[in-house]
Structures are given as C-alpha cells and as structure tokens.
Amino acid sequence: MPNELRNLLVWETLQKLESGRLGTHLYRTETSDGIHAYLKVGTGDTADDLHKEKQRLEWIGSRIPIPEVLYFGMAGEILFLLISEIKGRLSHEYCTDTKMTKKVIELLATSLRAVHDIPIADCPFQDLLDREFKQARLRIEENLLDESTFYRGTDGLAPRKVLALLEEQRSIVKDFVFTHGDYCLPNVVLDSEKLFGIVDWETAAVADLHRDFMCIEKSIRRNCGHEWVQLFYNAYGFFTPDQDRIRFYWLLDQFDQAYSPRSD
C-alpha cells in the first residue's frame, strides 16, 4: 500500500466487506480527518475498472450527488481507489411496505432523470457500443463465457448468434444520454424519503437511455415486483419504453453476466 494512503487511513477502522461486482476488494474505513470512506483495491481488469470509476466521478463532479475521490494511486500492479461514503441506506432496504415503495420508485425515477439530463457535448465517454461489441467478440473468441449462464439469459441463444443479432439491430440505438450503466436499487442511497447519492459509476457512458431502463426494470422486478415498473416510467416522465431496445441491452448485458475469466 502506498505510504501516502497508509498515512491517510485510520487502520483500526479498516473493515473488509464482500468483493465488489467486478471482483474488486472492498473495505469500509475512516480517514485521519474523520471522513467515512470506502477503499477499493484491484489488479488487472479490476484495476482498469477502478480507473474508469475515478475518471467518471471526477468528470461528473458536483452535478449530482456522488462519492468524492479522496485518493487514487498504485503500488506495483495494485491500484487503490478511496472514495467518500454516502450516508444512508440502499434504496431496496426501504421497500418494506406499499407506501414506502411508492416513494422509493418515484425517487429512483427522478434521480435517473437527473443523470440523463447531464449534458453530453463534452463527455469523453462516447464510444461505448464499439467497445462493448469488441469486448463481446473477444470473450467469445477466448472462451471467457460461462455457457450455461449465457444460455439461461438468452433463452438458449448461443453467444455468436446473439452478437450477430445485436450487430444487425444496432441502428435501433438512438436516444443518446449520459447513462449510469448499472442503475439498480442497491446503487441508489436514500435517507428516509430523500435522495443522498448514487454509487458505482465504472460503466457510466453516453448511450441510449434504454441501457439504464433495462437495468432498473430488472432491479424493480427483483426487489419490489413487476407491478411497480409502470409507476417508475410515469414518474420519470417517459411514455412507453421501446421493448426492442430493452431486449437489445438485455442481450448485450449477458456478455457481462456470463463473463468467466480464466484463473491461470
């Protein structure tokens, strides 16, 4: 660990949590000046993901409530990202009764609308779809997909068939906004009936807004029930989502969901 980071942390507060979604090691901690924070540690692909998150957090800045980057550095091949904690509870923890669920769904909608309203003219994260297609081809060619997981998510369609289908349908992607990329209830922090922040920005980029619609629909169904999806769209102010584009991003997401990197 870099000495600068070592001197910044109060070691007695360092608490290891479960590994992050992308394989990042995650710790809850506190800085010497009393700031509650999270330390993310990664190597290889996960280090690249942490670098992406740092870039996006700094670009977003104060436009919407997000964590602040407190430290970013490397020791050898290990990358360390320290970000401030957003106090509150993850939004799915409030979905315990109908009245509270309604408020949570409305907050999720207005918060996502704020993300999508961020101007994209100077956004440096513009070539997402090209990169995702390239990554999907690489994972097919190098056998980095768990086939059983992939087939479950695609109703039995093989990876090469899915990628060819997506390439044919690419023209349906058109409503470009700044997207979060993993917009789900566990990534939105609330305090009672107020929004306190949105976390996990490493996949954020300019894309069709249905990229986020796919993620939040899946999360609402899982955490609250399918009957709440329409309320979300009503609160967002969007008439009817395009189910073809929802399906497009669902299929594309399976190349991440089924990703199984080799351990050698």
Secondary structure by P-SEA (a helix, b strand, c coil): ccaaaaaaccccccccccccccbbbbbbbcccccccbbbbbbcaaaaaaaaaaaaaaaaacccccccccccccccccbbbbbbbbbcccccccccccaaaaaaaaaaaaaaaaaaaacccccccccaaaaaaaaaaaaaaaacccaaaaaaaacccccaaaaaaaaaaaccccccccccccccccccbbbccccccccccccccccccaaaaaaaaaaaaaacccccaaaaaaaaaccccccaaaaaaaaaaacccccbbbbcc
